[in-house]
Amino acid sequence: MARDASRCQWLTRKEALTTFVENVAGHQGSEHIKPLHWYVACRLVIEGGFRPDEVRPRPPFEVKKDGKRWILDYSELAGGSDERTVFGGLKTKSVDVVVTKDGIGPVLAISMKGTLNAFRNLTNRMEEAAGDCTNLHIAYPALVYGFLHVLRANREGEGIAPNDVAFTKDGHVSDGILRYHDVMARLAGRNDIRDAVTKYEAVAICLVEARSNAIGTLVAGFPPAGSELSFATFFDKLYGQYDTRFVYAAPGLKTVTRRLEWAPDSPAVIDARIAEYRPRIS
């Protein structure tokens, strides 16, 4: 049976980011960024411990309970293609990846952007990002909301237009990207539901290698060490805020909100594709 290319697939980060930087479909559409949505959705199950049917787009996994053990298994046909539309304080919004708990509503969401060129115009995205965050947090103050932005690591001297350069010839990150980093750092780090609704719980910016010898990998050294926008800490910040708000603060609901731990012998956990993930195992 042929694979349905519109359904969420289990991909590694490198596979997802390679599709992004190659941009076979052309940057006008969304096909080059869709695999990143799938990667993140799968990661929220494997690493985050959320049930597949709570995540949209639905990842291609099935869960069953064996005594006190939770078994995670891969099921290609279980993958879905739908996005979740979230009711905002100002307008509804289709969000790239959303976790929804029955009886509670959306509890964790991640919006993603991909930029292949025109880096000098990145600061124009600030208002859009702040507006999206404010819209959802007005309606759901407890929502744990993340923003992930991937950028193609174009290098000066490789036939790249000046406005599309991410790295100068001497190896420095372009001024446009540096300014954008500083702006987005001001929108990150919302740690309490009483904090400003204009801030995200976590933000990450990634430069993605486009050179053939390392295509689809993250460029080391940016964001700089200690940055609020590091991809390495992005998901841990989201999980930490989720547990604080929906598990520890509401122990009476922990049977619904507690993140699952997978049995270490689960078929999905011992699958070769698990290599780029950090499975949440018991």
N, C-alpha and C positions, 0 to 999 in steps of 0.2 A: 504494500500500500504506500502510495506517495505521501511524503510529509506535507502537511498543510503549513505553508510558509507564513500564514497570518497568525498562527497560534504561538503562544509563548513557548520558547524552547529553552532547554538547559544548555547554557553556553558558559565558557570561561570568559574572564574579563578580557583577555587578549583577543579572543574571537570577536567579542562585541566591539571593542575599540578598533580593531582592524577594519571591520565593516564601516565604522564611522569615518576613519581617515581616508579610506579608499573611495568612499562616496560614489559607488558605482551608479546609483540611481539618480545622482545629481542633487545638489544641496537644496533645491526648491521643495522637495518632498520631505517625508519623515522616515523613509525606509532606512536611512543611514544611522539614525539614532534609536530606532525601535529595538534593536538587539541589546542596547544598554538598558532599556526598560526591563527586558526579560532577565538580564543578568542580575539586576537589582532585586527584582521580584523573587527570583530563585534564592538569592542570598538571604532575603528576609525569612525564608523558610529554613534553609539549611543552617544558617548561622544564627538567625534571629529567633528561631523556635516558634514562629507563627504558623498556624495551620494554613495549608494551601488554599482552602476555600474561603479564607478571610482576606486573601491578597488579590488585588486586581492590578494588572492582568494576572489571571490565575496561573500559577506555575504548574509544570507537568509532574506533579507528585501526588501520591495518595498516602493517607495516614491510617493506621489501625492500631488498636491497643491489644497488647498481649499481657494479661495480668496487670502489673504496674508499669510495664514497659511500653514505650511509644515507638512504633516501627514506621520508618519513612522509606517509601519505595518510589522509584521512578515510573511514571506512566505517561508516555508521549501523548496519548489521546486525551488526557485530563487537562492539558494546557489550554488556556483560553485566550481570546484576543481582545476582550472588552476592557475599556477604561472605566474608572469610577467617576461619576459626576458628583461633586461635593457642593452642598448648599452653603454659599458664602454669605457674609454680612451685607455685601453690596450686590453680588450677582453669583450665579452658579458657575462652577469652574470644573472642567475635565482635568484631572490630575494624573500624571504619568503613572505613579505607583501609589496605591492606597491600601492600608490595612484597616478593616472595619470589624468591630466586635459587636456581635448580636446583642441588642438591647442597650448598647452604649453609643454606637455610631463610629465615625472615623477617629482613629486613635493615633495613627502614624501615616504620614504622607511624604513623598519625595517628588519634587519637580526637577526635571533635567533639561538642560540646554546644551546644544552643540554649536560651536563656531569654528568655521573652516578658514575664515579670512576677515578682512576689515576690522582688525583689532583696535584701531584708533577710535572706533565708534563704540567700544564696549561699555563705556560709562553710561551710554543711553539705556543700557539694560537695567541700570540700577533702579529707575523709577518703576519699571515693569515688575522687577523682583520684589521691591518693597510693597507695591500695590497688591500683588498676589498674596503675599504673606499676611498683610493687614486684612484683606478680604476674608480669608479663611479663619484667622484667629479671632476676628470679631464674632463670628458664629460659633467657633469652637475654641475657647481660650486654652483648653487643656491639650489641644492637638499638638503632637510632636511633629514638626514640619522641617524637612531638610531640603536644601537646594544644592544640586550637583551640576557643575558646569565643566564640560570637556572642550579643550581647544586644540586644534591641529598645530603641531610644533613646526611650522614653516620656518626655514632658515634663509637668511639673506644670501644672495649669490646663487640660488638654485632656480632661477627663473621666476622668482616670486616678486609680485608688485610691492612697492614700498609700504603700502597700507596693509599688506597681508603678512608682513614679517613678524614672526614671534621671537626669533633670535637674531641678533645682529651678527656680523662677521666675526666679531671678537668674542662671541659666546654669551653676550648679555641679553637678558629678557627685554623685550621692547618696552618703551615708556608707556604705551597704551595699556599693556597687560599689567604692568606694575601699578598704574593708577587704578585700574579696575580691582586689583587685589586689595588695595588699601580701602577702596570704597566698600567692597563686599565684606571686609572684616568688620565694618561698623554695623552690618546687618546680621551678624552671627552671635551665638552665645546666649540665647534666651533660656534662662534656667529656672524660671518660675512662672506660673500662670498669671501672676500679677505684673510681670515684666511687660515692657512695651510690645504691643501686638505687631509692630513693624519689623521685629527681629525674628529670624529663624533660630530654631534650636541648634542647627548645625548647617554649615556651608562648606563646600569643598570645591576647589578649582584644580583642574588637572591639565597638564600639557601632555599630549599624546604623540609619541614618536611616529613619524611618517616614513622614515628611511627604511629601505627594504631589509636591512640587516637587523632591525629591532622594531619593526612595525607593530603597532598595537600595544606597546609597552609605555608605562608612564615615565616621563623624563624626570630624573633625579635632580634634586636641588631646588625645585620650585613646586609649590611655595617653599620659602626658606624655612630652616629649622625653627621650631617654636611658633610657627604661624597658626592662627586660629582656623585656617582654611585647608589644613592637611587632609588628604584622602585617607591616610592611615588611621586617623582618629574619628573620621566622619560617622561611621556606623556605630561605634562604641558610644559616642555622644547621644545618638538617637536612642539606643537601647537603654542607656542610663536614665535619660529623661522619661522614657516610657515606664520603666520599672518604678521610678520615684512617684509618678503621678497615678498610674493605673494599678499598681500592685501593692507597693508599700503603704500608700496613702489610703487604700481601700481594701483592707485585708478580708472584708466580708465578700468581696467579689473575686478573690484570687483564683477560684476555680474556673472563672471565665477569662480572667486577664493574664494569669501567669503564663509565661513563655515556656513552651515544651522543651524537654531534653530528649534527644533521640537515642535509642538503643545503639550501642557501638557496632553491633552486627547487622544493623539495618541495611538492606540492599543498596539504598542510595548512598549511605555513608561509606561503603566499601567499593563503590563504583570509581573507576579511574578518573572520572571527571571531577571528583571531589578535590583534586590536587590544589586548585587555586582558591578553595574555600576553607573556612575555619568552622567545621561542623560543631553545632551545640550538642554535645553528647553527654549522656548521663554517666 
